[in-house]
């Protein structure tokens, strides 16, 4: 096949024979219009090499290429074009083969044209014949895995080879399989059972097999005798023989098939004696279970009903469910629900009594307290209603392995039939998110206990930092040691930092004799790995300074040669350089044009290529090796670095935009039907967490599950959990309770998604709830594609949600112009289906359909992935509106989960025995307040948007609506909480109280409300598993956040809605403590923030008010001790809840910043003066009146 392509000639600096960069540019000219092809000529021969002629100039059009979607795809692959230039008038013929890799072999002598000989490897549509020339070089490494791809808006897609392939393992050969006997090139033969003659797998043709003696000879490979003729075949034939149905005539019992005793039979028939003598069995229904598959004659060995054995056990692993729901004990949940009703009734009577008994002496004080108490009652009811039906869930991993990873008729080799999982890790700033923490997260993902060929890890670097890129490259190198070590010795956790820092006995349950030696070696290697990661910033700076100095000298020398003098000061951009001496296409430290955080090209680098489908066992321990991997699979999952393109003038939508870019990239490169997203500081703590999550997705009814949410667990928290960082009340109480409704909400990390749910599709079936409180239910089956046009009404949320995007005409409008992305959607939907033999499955896939090798990754695929992460790709599409992560809120996670539940999907809360994931949380007071501020601001945005649960569709359950409505409304409680925390001080200053007198009724109501609240807390502790300490810390921080961060969030939300003021987003810093520093050093650091002013003011005002009221009571002729005790009790209640905040202000040495006292003192003085002016004391009032 001869093909001529005109492309610009390479510069003198780069030659074909010495630089790998030109080698990379050659295939890019075919696939991504990197160069302009002018003429393509092809011959019919597929075995000959391809000759490519490269011209020094020319014009041409783009090249159309096609990619197969795999053998398990229900839809064929679609061709796509990247034609962005004027088409040449020269006729062209486009190849129909799949994506191809090209390599140069020779250079032409002509100065105008350069000629290359290219060997095209075999693809599913292009097969090499056996007559291929022997001189064709075999590729040493995957072309894509060693290449950095960049591109974006108005710029060409480029590739750069980063390293040579000398030290990489050879790629699998696609040559024809021949006999392994020396000098023989015949085809090997197999027995009738489709197996090789010997168990060792030695390939031998029929003639050589007969020469070796046939059945009586020895195998040339293992030197063992061949099996006797027919032994192997007979066993196989017996297994594959179709079992015949049992004939009714063989029983002589009429047309009755059941063996159950009949009352219509003969009176003298002894049924028990018949069962004992004939060894008959009771059938299931009308089925009779023959022994060895035959009837009573041929294989039964006797007359009557002999020859039958016990029926099969339907409780085997293949029929047992993967998951089970465990309800909370009725001894706990029934009193819990009863107490909720009792407290609700008590609150009703208490509020009615308060309204009927106003305090006429201080009507304003009474009115404010009544308003606050009414709001608190409604808020408590909204928080308590979704907790009526808490559930627990359990999984059975043995059933999962039996069903999806065991040999069967459709899967004789026992390959994994589990669907693929794409793992997303997001990071934005290496200064606030240390690269070492990100590297440990990636290592824990690569070592997870999941089929290697079904796993892919994508790291999104939204800052485009070279530091993150090179740290990930170091991580990929260290993974070749760490992952086999974890698999061999079953290490838990598989985060090296967490594993080597744990204090427990690491020899527990370790039986291998070489464990201690290999652990010591891997620990030493990890210490060196940390040194390399920590030294990368300085290494990059020194390297860049050296290259920049060299470029300065060259620029000055060139300027002197041109102008003859150096009168002007030259401005040479200070670039950031990669280790191979080329410019980093991402962000530079000097922030030059097209190289800043908000202006850089898109980058994709496959650091680890997709693995082979068959296990690759390591070799014996070598001299330079660290561990013995002789019986360990050394394959690694695919690892991809992604940095989306950013340009000025585009809204990049922060984290949600980065996640959507990963969705599109992964759909083209791996297309796993399920997606796991993790923050860069959340690592896999349980290596089987993915398997547990997949149990819910693949069990009966799992096709309605849109995501499986895992609880967030944190490390590095102070033992007292001063600021409620563990947040156990939310993760173990609220989320478990929502799991009993329609499912928990999505909380941003540690979640496995169904890809089709992220694409905006509706579930296969849903339920609409109509009538009062949704009592009337209507079943909907939504799997049928809607080929009609969408309705024009955009304001009707229900109609918009009903319109699915399964129509082919709507795909470009919804998902963009990429045809590969559109063709991957039905593939992901098919691979995510349940097995068709599960009960209740309407549309499923056959077992073993996913036990096929993954399609190899080629350059055209990566080039298409570059195009879908460009800054303009989402224009005029539904990305961020209906598809993917939803835009418009700083808490995009809650909105995304709400949209899925609104379409009728369900979610599941998976609490594993061993924590699935663990991360870090800010233990510093200021960082914690800013984190809560961001969450509360997002809730305010949700409340004022169309995502308010008041506008939810009929597919969402009523209590699920209540839960989402409460999630958007809770920040507004802070307004009433601020007033209620100041009311005790106002009462003490004025000598008045919220009630006119401390009557018995008021005290009884107050006692009943308090006791029922405490009993409810105890029962919640009982069924959720949290402790009383966790509950109390949550109550304390509810007051701290409600008086500091939540009011600021309400103010920011109102400014955005009313005035359109955008909300600033502060990235939460991830702790990176030095080994020599105190583990909780950040706990005692005091960082000033305006959020601290309201709580400090409240504390000071209450303390001063208690002192003033006590002094007034002592020196008064008629002291009112009851009102003093009432006001002091509520002031102490406020101070007890704010105690952790006061302790945090003191720091480690007990010092408070002066600015805190200045602001709080000024505010206290202003409040006191206003109060004296509004309500002066009686003495001053008399003097004023006399004056």
Buried (B, 14 or more C-beta within 10 A) or exposed (E): BBBBBBBBBBEEEEEBEEBBBBBBBBBBBBBBBBBBBBBBBBEEEBEBBBBBBBBBEBBBBBBBBBBBBBEBBEBEBEEBEBEEEEEBEBEBEEBEBBBBBBBBBEBBEEEEBBBBBBBBBBBEEBEBEEEBEEEBEEBBBBBBBBBBBBBBBEBBBBBBBBBEBEEBEEBEEEEEEBBBBEEBEEEBBEBEBEEBBBEEEBBBBBEBBEBBEEEEBEBBBEEEEBBEEEEBBEEBEEEEEEEEEBEBEBBEBEEEBBBEEEEEEEEEEEEEEBBEEBBBBEBEEEEBBBBEBBBBEEEBEEEBBBBBEEEEEEEEBEBBBBBEEEEBEEEBBEBBBEBBEBBBEBBEBBBEBBEEBBBEEBEEBBEBBBEBBBBBBBBBBBBBBBBBBBBBBBBBBEBBBBBBBEEBEEBEEEBBBBBBBBBBBBBBBBBBBBBBBBBBBBBBBBBBBBBBBBBBBBBBBBBBBBBBBBBBBBBBEBBBBBBBBBBBBEBBBBBBBBBEEEEEEBEEEBEEEEBEBBBEBBEEBBEEBBEBBBEBBEEBEEBBEEBBEEBEEEEEEEBEEEEEEEEEEEEEEBBBBBBEEBBBBBBBBEEBEBBBBBBBBBBBBBBBBBBBBEBBEBEEBEEEBBBBBEEBBBBBBBBBBBBBBBBEEBEBBBBBBBBBBBBBBBBBBBBBBBBBBBBBBBBBBBBBBBBBBBBBBBBBBBBBBBBBBBBBBBBBBBEEBBBBBBBBBBBBBBBBBBBBBBBBBBBBBBBBBBBBBBBBBBBBBBBBBEEEEBEEEEEBEBBEEBEEEBEEEEEEBBBBBBBBBBBEEBBBBBBBBBBBBBBBBBBBBBBBBBBEEBEEBEEBBEBBBBBBEBBBBBBBBBBBBBBBBBBEBBEEBBBBBBBBBBBBBBBBBBBBBBBBBBBBBBBBBBBBEEBBBBBBBBBBBBBBBBBBBBBBBBBBBBBBBEBBBEEBBBBBBBBBBBBBBBBBBBBBBBBBBBBBBBBBBBBBBBBBBBBBEBEEEBEBBBEBBEBBBEBBBEBBBBBBBBEEEBBBBBBBBBBBBBBBBBBBBBEBBEEBBEEEEEBEEEBBBBBBEEEEEEEBBBBBBBEEBEBBBBBBBBBBBBBBBBEBBBEBBEEEEEBBEEBBEBBBEBBEBBBEBBBBBBEBBEBEEEEBBEEBEEBBEEBBEEBBEEBEEEBEEEEEEEEEEEE
